[in-house]
Amino acid sequence: MHSMIRSRLPDVGTTIFTVMSALAVRHDAVNLGQGFPDFACDPALIDAVTRAMQAGHNQYPPMTGWAPLRQAIAAKIEKLYGHRYDADREVTVTAGATQAISTATLALVHPGDEVIVIEPAYDSYAPAIRLAGATPVFVSMERAADRDGAFFVPWDALRTAITPKTRMVVVNSPNNPTGMAIDEDGMRELERLIVEHDLLLLSDEVYEHMLFDGLSHQSASRFPALAERSVVVSSFGKTFHVTGWKVGYVAAPAALTAEFRKVHQFNVFTVNTPMQAAIADYLADPSPYLGLANFYQTKRDAFGRGLASTPFIPLPAAGTYFLLADYGRIDARRSEAEFCEWLTREKGVAAIPLSAFYDRPKEAKLIRFCFAKKPETLAIALERLSSI
């Protein structure tokens, strides 16, 4: 039987998130590894789903997405970022952000193309690129000594990585796993590179509403020349604490959207109707997503303070609900993966090695914690970490 199998992804195994979550269950550990909240969403959102089901919204919606939801998405983007997408021709509802990323890549990238990925990066980018027959080209972030080791994008290195084969650049800001956020100057530099070299941009903005310390999200939609060439991806699962619903969206110019939908209709066709109807109603009140930054900054600050009282050294996080921590003072011998396994098994707290977010693992004695948890969950985790 094995002789009949020719893998499309021969180097891909089970994701580190699945591995560490299973290990956490086995050792009854506090799971600060996989990025999902352990608290409930707003009951009003559940009520909206119930109303949608009771109203009979239980059959297929349009392939492009529930029309009121697409209209609400277009209105939200215009209000926040000043760019108006046509709800009918330029907004598509997706089965979460990962499907959106995969579909956009398959639709717009061709065999022989190169796609630049800024790493450390979310683990779905490279497989999607390889499934499209293209080659991922990795540009590693650097760390600034004068900012407590904060990560930043080396734009000169990105420019150097561009070749005649480059078709697209993938960016994720705020960034999972580093918490880095690209500022306006960085987006202007990205815009120059994209236009100069006639490239496409895949902008993963699933943490768009989780920017801290007064920072504003610099969406690709804010920049006209970028918006003309960008597929912008976001996630209601992340924004509204319902990751299991798997509802996201893509906003892109009509020509790019037309290609996106050609693939979308054949890999998922459409997304569950009652959740779409509920989210459309829920978006009428912007306060839940506008209040998200303060909500998560409170958690970041509390968890960061607690972590700083342990032997770990927390790194700055401008956004997302993740925090990197340096464990070098605790263990100079174990690799990041080995340390995470030890931490889960012996101390009862699960984390993710930063090395898992690189194409070729790099060891920096850094691990990623998720602080999208109840205060009591974080308190238990900090108590266990304090025992090290």
C-alpha positions, 0 to 999 in steps of 0.5 A: 500500500505504501508504494501507492502513496506519493505524499504532497507534503512529505515533510509535514507531520502532526502540528506542534499545537496538537502534540502539545495539547495532547501532552497537556491532557495526558499530564493534566497541565494548564494549556497555555500552548494552543491559541484558544480562550478557555472562557465563554463568548458573549451570551448575546452572540449565542442568543443571536445564533439561536434566533437565526436557527429558529428563524429557519436560517439553516440551509446553504447561504450564498457561496460568497457568504451571507449578504448582511454579513458581507455588508457589515464587514465592508462597513467595519473595514471602511469605518476603521481603515478608510477603504470601502470594499464592495460587499458583493464583489470584494468580500467573501466569508470563509471557514476560518482564516486558515482556509482563507489563507490556503484558498488565496494561495492556491488561487493566486500562486502558480508552480514555479513561483516564489512566495516570501514568508516572514518568520517565525510564522504561523505554520499553515503558510508554507504548506499552502505555498508548497501545495500550490507548487510554489517555493516558500522563501523565508526572511527571518525577523531580527531582534533589537537589543535596545528594545528588550529583544523585541522582534522586527522585520528587516526590510532590507533583507526582505528586499534582497529576497525578492527575485524575478520569480517572486509572486507574493509576500505573506505578512502577519501583523500583529504577529503570531508568535512574536507579538510584533506589530508593523507600524506605519513606516513599516507598512509604507516600506512594504507598500513601496516593495510590493508596488516596485516589484509588481507583487501581491500581498497576503495580509493575515490580520486575524489579531487586528483588534488586539493592539496594546499601549495605544497602538493602531492596527496598520491594515493593508486596507489603509494604504491605497496602493497596497489595498489594490494588490492585497488579500486581507484575511481576518477571523471572527473566531479570534475576535469574538472568542469562538475559535470553534465556529471557524468563520473568517473573511477575505477582503480583496479587489474584485479581480483577486476576489474573482480568482479566490472564489473560483477555488473557494467554491470547490474546497468549502463552497460556503460557511455555516448559515446561522453563525453568519447570520448571528455575527452579522447582527452582532456586528451592529454594535462595535463595542465588543471588538473595539474593547478587545485591546483593553480586555487583552492588554489587562491579561497581558500585563497581569501575566507579564508581571507574574512571569517577570517574578519567575526565572522566565524573562518575558519579551515585549508583545505589542499585540495578539494574545501571545507572550514569548518568554526566555528560559535561558536562566532556567535551562541552558541545555534543553532545546525549546521543544525539549524544554516545553515537553519538560515543562508540561510533564514536570511543572504542569504548564504547556507552552509552544517552542518558538523553533516550531514557527521556523522552516528550519528550527532556530534555537533562541531559548524562547517559548510561547505562552497564550494568555487568552485564559481566565484569570484563575487559569493564569494564576494557576499557571503562574503558581506552577511556574514560580516553583521552578 
